[in-house]
Amino acid sequence: MKLFWKIGLVVVVVLVGIFLMIRPSNHRDWSVDNSVLAYADITDNTAVIHNIRNFTYKDILDFTPAYYDKTVDLSTVRSVDFIYEPFSSLAAHTLLSFGFEDGTHLAVSVEVRREKGEFFSVWKGIAKQFEIMYVIADERDVVKLRTNFRKDDVYRYPLVLSQVEMQDLLKDMLGRANALREKPEFYQTVWNNCTSNLFDHVTNVTGRNVWGLGSFAPKVSDKTLYNRRFMDSSKSFETLKQEGLITLRAQECGECVDFSKRVRE
């Protein structure tokens, strides 16, 4: 029996050692939609954003890749929307979308970076099986994919922030995208996920702590932001959620070019 426990202990030590030795990388055989990292050249209030994803989809796995670069004046950010996609009884995906003075929108989505043939798994996300990436995308890509092709319910909640906070929030997220391009990190289901990163950015630029259950359980992240008064507190949470459901509008829009405008009408 003692020999059995000694062998078991050795096995555990070896497995823990192997786990600790695993290192993140930006050089793998990536899935096509995760193969290109976005980054930005930031000077004062100007950001030249590279590799903005703008895929055209026929189905979830049938798409035409496309990217573009864009120069944005950070001082013209006029809105920030919290986009919320619940997709199971426990899980959800969240992202932020920035609206500019000229009516355009740019979404930033923190996601797992999958290799070819991989699919998301909560357990793999705990076991260092995915890197993390910041997808900077046109809403016709990252939002429309969820509403029109995955057929998920998607909600849009305008955040209550000052204009300075809005532009600092985008700059902070672009800086994080740049950092991950230089030094990759593992996605971690519990503490380095889509929502925990978004909450970190909001806390960084506002000085107001957002952390709560929603950081670890994205399914309740929208309610967490409401309770922290980052949403319109003159309305009930239930009203905001009802008003924020954009799925039907997105589906009715179809291939319309003014997608961002239509889902906000």
C-alpha positions in Angstrom: 0.0 0.0 0.0 2.8 2.4 0.8 4.4 1.7 -2.6 1.1 2.4 -4.3 0.9 5.8 -2.6 4.5 6.6 -3.4 3.9 5.8 -7.1 0.8 7.9 -7.0 2.6 10.8 -5.5 5.3 10.6 -8.1 2.8 10.6 -10.9 1.0 13.6 -9.5 4.3 15.5 -9.1 5.3 14.7 -12.7 1.9 15.8 -14.1 2.0 19.0 -12.1 5.5 19.7 -13.3 4.5 19.1 -17.0 1.5 21.4 -16.5 3.6 24.2 -15.1 6.1 23.9 -17.9 3.5 24.4 -20.6 4.0 27.9 -22.2 1.7 30.0 -24.4 2.6 30.7 -28.0 1.6 32.8 -30.9 3.0 30.3 -33.3 0.6 27.4 -33.8 -1.6 26.0 -36.7 -4.4 28.3 -36.0 -8.0 28.1 -37.0 -8.6 30.5 -40.0 -10.8 32.8 -38.0 -8.2 33.0 -35.2 -5.1 33.2 -37.3 -4.6 37.0 -37.5 -3.9 39.1 -34.5 -5.1 42.7 -34.4 -2.9 45.5 -33.1 -2.7 49.3 -33.1 -0.2 52.0 -33.5 -1.2 54.6 -30.9 -0.1 58.2 -30.9 -1.8 60.6 -28.5 -5.5 60.5 -29.5 -4.9 58.7 -32.8 -4.9 54.9 -33.3 -4.1 53.1 -36.5 -5.8 49.8 -36.0 -4.5 46.9 -38.1 -6.3 43.6 -39.0 -9.9 44.5 -38.2 -11.8 41.4 -38.9 -14.7 41.6 -41.4 -15.6 38.1 -42.5 -18.6 37.4 -44.7 -20.5 34.4 -43.6 -22.7 31.8 -45.4 -22.8 29.6 -42.3 -20.9 29.3 -39.0 -18.0 27.5 -40.5 -18.4 28.7 -44.1 -17.0 32.2 -44.5 -14.8 34.4 -46.6 -12.0 36.0 -44.6 -11.3 39.7 -44.9 -9.5 42.3 -42.8 -9.0 46.0 -43.1 -7.0 48.7 -41.3 -8.5 51.9 -39.9 -7.3 55.1 -38.4 -9.5 56.4 -35.6 -9.6 59.6 -33.6 -10.1 58.3 -30.0 -11.6 61.7 -29.0 -14.6 60.9 -31.3 -15.7 57.9 -29.4 -19.3 58.7 -28.4 -20.7 55.4 -27.0 -19.7 52.1 -25.6 -22.2 49.1 -25.7 -21.9 46.0 -23.6 -22.8 43.1 -26.0 -24.1 40.0 -24.2 -24.6 36.5 -25.7 -25.9 33.9 -23.3 -25.5 30.4 -24.8 -26.2 28.0 -22.1 -27.8 27.8 -18.6 -24.4 28.9 -17.1 -22.3 30.5 -19.8 -22.2 33.6 -21.9 -19.9 35.6 -24.1 -19.4 39.3 -23.7 -17.8 42.0 -25.8 -17.7 45.8 -26.1 -18.6 47.9 -29.1 -17.4 51.4 -29.5 -19.5 54.0 -31.5 -17.8 57.0 -33.2 -19.0 60.4 -34.1 -19.3 59.5 -37.7 -21.8 56.7 -36.9 -19.4 53.8 -37.4 -18.9 51.1 -34.7 -16.0 48.9 -33.8 -16.2 45.8 -31.6 -13.6 44.3 -29.3 -14.1 40.7 -28.3 -11.8 38.7 -26.0 -11.8 35.1 -27.2 -10.0 31.8 -27.0 -7.5 31.4 -29.8 -8.2 28.0 -31.3 -6.0 25.7 -33.3 -7.4 24.0 -36.4 -10.0 21.4 -35.4 -10.4 22.7 -31.9 -13.7 23.8 -30.3 -14.2 25.7 -27.1 -14.4 23.7 -23.9 -14.8 25.0 -20.4 -12.5 22.2 -19.1 -9.8 22.8 -21.7 -9.9 26.5 -20.8 -8.9 25.5 -17.3 -6.1 23.2 -18.5 -4.0 25.6 -20.6 -5.4 24.4 -23.9 -6.1 27.7 -25.4 -4.3 31.0 -25.8 -6.3 34.3 -25.4 -6.7 36.9 -28.2 -8.4 40.2 -28.7 -10.6 40.1 -31.9 -11.2 43.6 -33.2 -14.0 43.4 -35.7 -16.7 45.1 -37.6 -20.1 44.5 -36.0 -21.3 42.8 -39.3 -18.8 40.1 -38.4 -18.6 39.5 -34.7 -22.2 40.5 -33.8 -24.0 39.3 -36.9 -22.2 35.9 -36.6 -24.0 35.4 -33.3 -27.4 36.7 -34.2 -27.8 35.5 -37.8 -25.8 32.3 -38.0 -25.5 30.9 -34.5 -29.1 32.1 -33.9 -28.3 33.1 -30.3 -30.1 35.8 -28.4 -27.8 38.8 -28.2 -28.4 41.9 -26.0 -27.0 45.4 -26.3 -26.6 47.5 -23.2 -25.3 51.1 -23.5 -22.8 51.8 -20.7 -22.9 55.0 -18.7 -19.4 56.4 -19.0 -17.9 59.8 -19.5 -16.4 60.6 -23.0 -12.9 60.6 -21.5 -13.6 57.2 -20.0 -14.9 55.9 -23.3 -11.8 56.9 -25.2 -9.5 55.7 -22.4 -11.3 52.3 -22.4 -10.7 51.8 -26.1 -7.0 52.8 -25.7 -6.6 50.5 -22.8 -8.0 47.6 -24.8 -5.9 48.3 -27.8 -2.9 48.4 -25.5 -3.8 44.9 -24.2 -4.2 43.6 -27.7 -0.7 44.9 -28.5 0.7 43.3 -25.3 -0.7 39.9 -26.2 0.8 40.1 -29.7 4.2 40.5 -28.1 3.7 38.2 -25.1 0.9 35.5 -25.4 -1.1 34.3 -22.5 -3.3 31.3 -21.8 -7.1 31.8 -21.7 -8.3 30.7 -18.3 -12.0 29.9 -17.9 -12.2 31.3 -14.4 -10.0 34.3 -14.1 -8.7 35.2 -17.6 -11.8 35.0 -19.7 -13.8 37.3 -21.9 -15.7 39.1 -19.1 -12.9 39.2 -16.5 -10.8 41.1 -19.0 -13.6 43.5 -19.9 -14.2 44.2 -16.2 -10.5 44.8 -15.7 -10.5 47.4 -18.4 -13.6 49.2 -17.1 -12.1 49.2 -13.6 -8.7 50.5 -14.9 -10.2 53.5 -16.6 -13.0 54.5 -14.2 -11.4 53.6 -10.9 -14.7 51.9 -9.9 -14.5 48.3 -9.1 -16.6 46.1 -11.3 -15.5 42.8 -10.0 -18.1 40.5 -8.6 -19.8 37.2 -9.5 -20.1 38.3 -13.1 -16.3 38.2 -13.5 -16.3 34.5 -13.0 -19.7 33.7 -14.2 -20.3 35.7 -17.4 -24.0 34.6 -17.5 -24.7 37.2 -14.8 -22.3 39.8 -16.0 -25.0 42.1 -17.4 -26.7 42.2 -14.0 -23.4 42.9 -12.3 -22.8 45.9 -14.5 -26.3 47.1 -13.8 -25.8 46.7 -10.0 -22.5 48.7 -10.2 -24.4 51.5 -11.9 -22.7 51.2 -15.3 -26.1 51.2 -16.9 -29.1 53.5 -16.9 -30.3 53.2 -13.3 -33.6 55.1 -14.1 -34.9 51.9 -15.7 -35.3 48.5 -14.2 -32.8 45.8 -15.3 -35.7 43.9 -16.8 -36.7 46.8 -19.0 -33.1 47.3 -20.2 -32.9 43.7 -21.1 -36.1 43.7 -23.0 -35.1 46.9 -24.9 -31.6 45.5 -25.5 -32.5 42.3 -27.3 -31.2 42.9 -30.9 -31.5 39.4 -32.4 -34.7 39.9 -34.4 -33.6 43.3 -35.7 -30.3 41.8 -36.8 -32.0 38.9 -38.6 -34.5 41.2 -40.3 -31.6 43.3 -41.5 -30.0 40.4 -43.3 -27.3 41.6 -45.7 -28.1 45.3 -45.2 -25.0 47.6 -45.2 -26.2 49.7 -42.3 -26.3 46.8 -39.9 -25.1 48.8 -36.8 -27.7 51.5 -37.3 -30.5 49.0 -37.9 -29.9 46.9 -34.7 -30.1 50.2 -32.7 -33.3 51.5 -34.1 
